[in-house]
Amino acid sequence: MKNSIIIGLCIIVLSTVCVSCDRSGADVSVEEIKVDSMELYVGKSAQMVFSVIPEGAVYDDVFFACEDRSVVRVDQSGTVTALSEGKTSLTVSAGGRTGVGTVTVLPAVVEEIVIDTTDISIEIGNEVQLNASVSPEYAENYSILWESDNEGVAKVNEHGLVTALAEGIAVIKASVGDVFDEIKVQVTKITPKVGDFFYSDGTFSTDLQEDKEVIGLVFWSGDPGKDDKALREDHPECVNGLVVALDNAGDDMVAWQMNYTDYGRTVGEWVEENTEYASITTSDGIDQPLNKIVGYNNTKAMELFNADKANSNWSLGVIDAMYSWTVQAPENTSGWYVPSAKELSLLCSGDYDDDIMYMPRDMMDVKNRINDVLVKIGKPSINGDYWSSSELDYSFAIICGFFSAMVASEYKNEYWACCVRPVLAF
């Protein structure tokens, strides 16, 4: 029994000695702290990196600090946040020792750039201002480079101003270094509007250009050659619209065909027999030439009729009036001609999808808009009755009354009633 007690006491004593030895071995003092230097961009954060020497040194709390708090902020976990450009020292303290490192803060760099709009479409000659924003917002010392991949279609200057030059697509790119954003710019041809000024050089504009000669006003936009084969073949470039002259052709009142009774047949019959043009004769009906833009075809056919000496006794007065019209038409147009019934209807009332012979009498919006512009530039307004180049039968031709927007027929020899107003396609 005594022997057992003695053995147990020895074990306890030995154990106590061993524990003391182990504790003594763990209590290694901190001799040095090394702090890694670092670089940060303004606005960025990173964990401070340090090492304690010797590796097994025992220490309790660790304290982090910086010298210049306007440059960086350091929290108690050792996270450094860059505040402004500059350089300052970082300290790490533990176990009675302090290590010092440095942090250099660089200006914030652009990480993303965004153009302020998505893909856009603009007309030739127009401009659009693009703007781009960068992030982070506090990025410094950068400049945005603007580029176009197709400067023949759209060019862009150093401030992001895009100018449309020709039909097509251009990609506009805004970049800072390797960071960029881009959009597509679709450039389309200019759509003419009712009342636009048409100039002797074949251009048009909504606002009057004082340095150019106005020869007419746009009254319809679209492809005037859609139904007129002759116009389409002779002038395939004329796909933009129709222009009305600034004044009447010939005398204020002219006859369509003075001696039509002596002639005794339709001009349309002569056209079919002697030319390759379509007949100028029509009737009411949505599928008839009455409701189609065919003034160019009609005028060319009627010019041939007048040119035939056999028709000299019953020549067409509306064509004679056109011979007296001296305003030069630009090369990129059809030249001046006598409008068809449909074209006169467009000039007075605008587009109408049904038979113009039965069109409501109060549709005169286009005429009113055209007259407003004519008055402003000191030209006579369009009022009264106007001959078309459309023939109803051997004794009647189609007229349009601009007082009432009425499409009707009139005896061809009524010289006192109707005027001729030239138009052209462009």
Secondary structure, DSSP 8 states (H G I E B T S, - for coil): -HHHHHHHHHHHHHHHHHHHHHHHHH-----EEEE--EEEETT-EEE--EEEESTT-----EEEEES-TTTEEE-TT-EEEE-SSEEEEEEEEETTEEEEEEEEEE-----EEEESS-SEEEETT-EEE--EEEESTT--S---EEEES-TTTEEE-TT-EEEE-SSEEEEEEEEETTEEEEEEEEEE-----TT-EEETTS-EESS--TTS-EEEEEEEES-TTSS-HHHHHH-TT--SEEEEESS-BSSSS--SBTTHHHH-S-HHHHHHHH-SS---B--SSTTSGGGS--HHHHHHHHHHHHHSGGGGGG-BHHHHHHHT------TTS---B---HHHHHHHHH---SS-GGG--TT--HHHHHHHHHHHHTT-----SEEEEEEE-SSSEEEEEETTTTEEEEEETT-TTTEEB--EEE-
